[in-house]
Amino acid sequence: MEKEHIVSRMSILGHPIHPMLIHFPVAALLGLIATDIAFVMTGDVFWARAGWWLAGIGMAGGWLSGSVGLLDLIIVSQIRRLVVAWCHALIAVMLLSLATLNWFLRLDAPAELIQPWGLYLSLLTGLLITVTSLLGGELVYDHAVGVSPDKMAKRRHRARNHP
């Protein structure tokens, strides 16, 4: 028996907002790893300033997206019952806490603490993004969180017609 979809309450015209918002902070925080490595390899302050911006965009966008996801977790009882949803949320809070610390370390002097702390925090954040993304994918693909009923019907149709 296939699981029923779980409707996101934080959505626009049936499209969940959390997945719409998360791509930009993830890209910024992953890009931060590249700018930190570029700074360590070249010593060019340009990369430190770019990293400061990426850290800030990743942090602010992540907290915005995470707040929307948290509202879904709190409001929708079917999501609240999923252990994987709580794991996704807790690891996301840890990753956003590290991203915030990383941004604050760069606030006064973007280049001063990149080596080793900024780079270490960026790499750890990248690892947590991977874990959080896997759990988020499990919510969508295994539990159909935020998947529209139309897409579920198409999925069932394909499954029946393609053994």
C-alpha positions in Angstrom: 0.0 0.0 0.0 1.4 3.4 -1.0 1.6 6.2 1.6 -0.7 9.2 1.2 0.9 12.6 0.6 1.3 15.0 3.4 0.2 18.5 2.5 2.5 21.4 3.5 0.6 24.2 5.2 3.3 26.7 4.3 2.7 26.7 0.6 1.8 29.0 -2.3 -0.8 27.5 -4.7 0.0 24.0 -3.4 3.8 24.4 -3.8 5.7 24.1 -0.4 7.8 27.2 0.4 10.6 25.5 2.3 12.0 23.7 -0.7 11.7 26.9 -2.8 13.8 28.8 -0.3 16.5 26.3 0.7 18.5 26.2 -2.6 20.1 29.7 -2.3 21.5 29.3 1.2 22.7 25.8 0.4 24.5 27.1 -2.7 26.0 30.0 -0.7 27.3 27.8 2.2 28.8 25.3 -0.3 30.3 28.2 -2.2 31.8 29.4 1.1 34.0 26.2 1.1 35.4 27.1 -2.3 36.1 30.8 -1.3 37.8 29.6 2.0 40.0 27.2 0.0 40.8 29.9 -2.5 41.8 32.3 0.3 44.0 29.7 2.0 45.7 28.9 -1.3 46.2 32.5 -2.6 46.0 34.8 0.4 43.9 37.2 -1.7 41.5 39.2 0.5 39.0 39.2 -2.3 38.1 35.6 -1.4 37.8 36.5 2.3 35.3 39.3 1.5 33.4 37.0 -0.9 33.3 34.3 1.8 31.9 36.9 4.3 29.0 37.6 1.9 28.4 33.9 1.2 28.4 33.2 4.9 25.9 36.0 5.6 23.6 35.0 2.7 23.8 31.3 3.7 23.0 32.1 7.3 20.2 34.5 6.7 18.6 32.5 3.9 19.0 29.3 5.9 17.3 30.7 9.0 14.4 32.1 6.8 13.9 28.8 5.0 14.4 26.8 8.3 11.7 29.0 10.0 9.2 28.1 7.2 10.1 24.4 7.5 9.7 24.6 11.3 6.3 26.1 11.0 5.3 23.1 8.8 6.8 20.7 11.5 4.8 22.4 14.2 1.5 22.9 12.3 1.1 19.6 10.4 0.6 16.7 12.7 1.5 14.1 10.1 4.9 15.7 9.8 5.3 16.0 13.6 4.9 12.2 13.9 7.9 11.5 11.6 11.1 10.8 13.4 13.0 11.7 10.2 11.4 15.2 10.3 12.7 15.8 13.8 16.2 14.6 12.8 16.1 16.8 9.7 15.1 19.8 11.9 17.6 19.2 14.7 20.6 18.8 12.3 19.5 21.8 10.3 19.5 23.9 13.5 23.0 22.6 14.3 24.2 23.5 10.8 22.6 27.0 10.9 24.2 27.6 14.3 27.6 26.7 12.8 26.9 28.9 9.8 25.9 31.8 12.1 29.1 31.3 14.2 31.1 31.2 11.0 29.6 34.5 9.8 30.2 36.2 13.2 33.9 35.1 13.2 34.3 37.0 9.9 32.3 40.1 10.9 35.1 42.5 11.9 38.0 41.1 9.9 36.8 38.6 7.2 40.3 37.2 6.6 41.6 36.9 10.1 40.0 33.7 11.3 39.5 31.8 8.1 42.5 29.6 8.8 41.8 27.3 10.5 38.4 28.1 12.1 36.5 29.5 9.2 37.5 26.7 6.9 36.8 24.1 9.5 33.3 25.5 10.2 32.7 25.7 6.4 33.7 22.1 5.9 31.6 20.9 8.9 28.6 22.9 7.6 29.0 21.3 4.2 29.0 17.9 5.8 25.8 18.8 7.8 24.2 20.1 4.6 24.7 16.7 3.1 23.1 14.8 6.0 20.2 17.3 6.2 19.6 17.1 2.5 19.5 13.3 2.6 16.9 13.5 5.4 14.9 16.2 3.5 14.9 13.9 0.5 13.7 11.1 2.6 10.8 13.3 3.7 9.8 14.1 0.1 10.5 10.8 -1.6 9.7 8.2 1.1 7.0 10.1 3.1 5.6 12.3 0.3 5.8 15.5 2.4 4.7 18.4 0.3 4.1 16.3 -2.8 0.9 17.4 -4.5 -2.0 14.9 -5.0 -1.6 15.3 -8.8 2.0 14.2 -8.7 1.1 11.2 -6.4 -1.6 10.1 -9.0 1.0 10.3 -11.8 3.5 8.4 -9.8 0.9 5.6 -9.1 -0.1 5.5 -12.7 3.6 5.1 -13.8 4.2 2.4 -11.2 1.2 0.4 -12.4 2.1 0.8 -16.1 5.9 0.1 -15.8 6.7 -3.0 -13.9 
